[in-house]
Amino acid sequence: MSIPEKAIKNNAMTLDQFKDKHYGETGTKKRDVLDAGYENFKIGALIHEARLEKGLTQEELALKVGTTKSYISKIENNIKEVRFSTLKKIVELGLGGHLELSIKL
């Protein structure tokens, strides 16, 4: 039995069903705000995880990128949105990675 079938059988909801019910369907203003907030949260969480994997402190990452520890902290904790140019520096210069971007229509 697949997870959605199990969820229906147990009277549970998938995450998308929950968001549809409480925030509206994709494309509605309330849902778009929620989804945009999640994407910002996800970026911060990914940076945090990668930084720890590389064994760097926020201060060490900030020095490599040319920014402040405070700014890195704000990005990781979803307090401040990161600019694309800064995100690229964080990933490439600070973490030694490669940033990939895609557009889905």
C-alpha positions as CSV (number, residue, x, y, z in Angstrom):
1,M,0.0,0.0,0.0
2,S,1.5,3.4,-1.0
3,I,1.9,6.2,1.5
4,P,-1.1,8.3,0.2
5,E,-3.4,5.2,0.4
6,K,-2.2,4.6,3.9
7,A,-2.8,8.2,4.8
8,I,-6.3,8.1,3.5
9,K,-7.0,4.8,5.3
10,N,-5.7,6.3,8.6
11,N,-7.6,9.5,8.1
12,A,-4.3,11.4,7.8
13,M,-3.3,14.1,5.3
14,T,-0.3,14.5,3.2
15,L,1.6,17.8,3.6
16,D,0.2,19.1,0.3
17,Q,-3.3,18.2,1.4
18,F,-2.7,20.0,4.7
19,K,-1.4,23.1,3.0
20,D,-4.4,23.1,0.5
21,K,-6.8,22.9,3.4
22,H,-5.3,25.5,5.7
23,Y,-3.6,27.9,3.2
24,G,-5.4,27.4,0.0
25,E,-4.2,25.8,-3.3
26,T,-1.0,26.8,-5.0
27,G,-1.5,30.1,-6.7
28,T,-3.5,31.7,-4.0
29,K,-1.9,34.6,-2.1
30,K,-1.9,33.0,1.3
31,R,-0.4,29.7,-0.1
32,D,2.2,31.6,-2.2
33,V,3.4,33.5,0.9
34,L,3.7,30.2,2.8
35,D,5.6,28.5,0.0
36,A,8.0,31.4,-0.5
37,G,8.7,31.4,3.2
38,Y,9.5,27.7,3.1
39,E,12.0,28.2,0.2
40,N,13.9,30.9,2.2
41,F,13.9,28.6,5.2
42,K,15.2,25.7,3.1
43,I,18.0,27.8,1.7
44,G,19.1,28.7,5.2
45,A,18.9,25.1,6.4
46,L,20.9,23.9,3.4
47,I,23.7,26.5,4.0
48,H,23.7,25.6,7.7
49,E,24.0,21.8,7.0
50,A,26.7,22.3,4.3
51,R,28.7,24.6,6.6
52,L,28.7,22.0,9.4
53,E,29.6,19.3,6.9
54,K,32.7,21.4,5.9
55,G,33.5,21.9,9.6
56,L,33.3,25.7,9.4
57,T,32.0,28.2,11.9
58,Q,29.7,31.0,10.8
59,E,32.6,33.4,11.3
60,E,35.0,31.3,9.2
61,L,32.4,31.1,6.4
62,A,31.7,34.8,6.6
63,L,35.5,35.5,6.3
64,K,35.8,33.4,3.2
65,V,32.8,35.1,1.6
66,G,33.5,38.7,2.7
67,T,30.5,39.2,4.9
68,T,29.8,39.1,8.6
69,K,29.0,36.2,11.0
70,S,25.8,38.1,11.9
71,Y,24.7,38.0,8.2
72,I,25.4,34.3,7.9
73,S,23.5,33.6,11.1
74,K,20.5,35.6,9.8
75,I,20.4,33.7,6.6
76,E,20.7,30.3,8.3
77,N,17.9,31.3,10.8
78,N,15.6,32.6,8.1
79,I,15.7,36.2,9.5
80,K,17.1,37.7,6.3
81,E,16.7,36.7,2.7
82,V,19.9,36.1,0.9
83,R,20.7,37.9,-2.4
84,F,21.5,35.6,-5.3
85,S,25.0,37.1,-5.7
86,T,25.8,36.4,-2.0
87,L,24.3,32.9,-2.2
88,K,26.6,32.2,-5.1
89,K,29.6,33.4,-3.1
90,I,28.6,31.4,0.0
91,V,28.2,28.2,-2.0
92,E,31.2,28.6,-4.3
93,L,33.8,30.6,-2.4
94,G,32.8,29.7,1.2
95,L,31.7,26.1,0.8
96,G,33.7,25.0,-2.3
97,G,30.5,23.9,-4.0
98,H,28.6,24.6,-7.2
99,L,25.2,26.4,-7.2
100,E,22.6,25.0,-9.6
101,L,19.5,26.9,-10.5
102,S,16.5,25.6,-12.4
103,I,13.2,27.1,-13.5
104,K,10.1,24.9,-13.7
105,L,7.1,26.0,-15.7
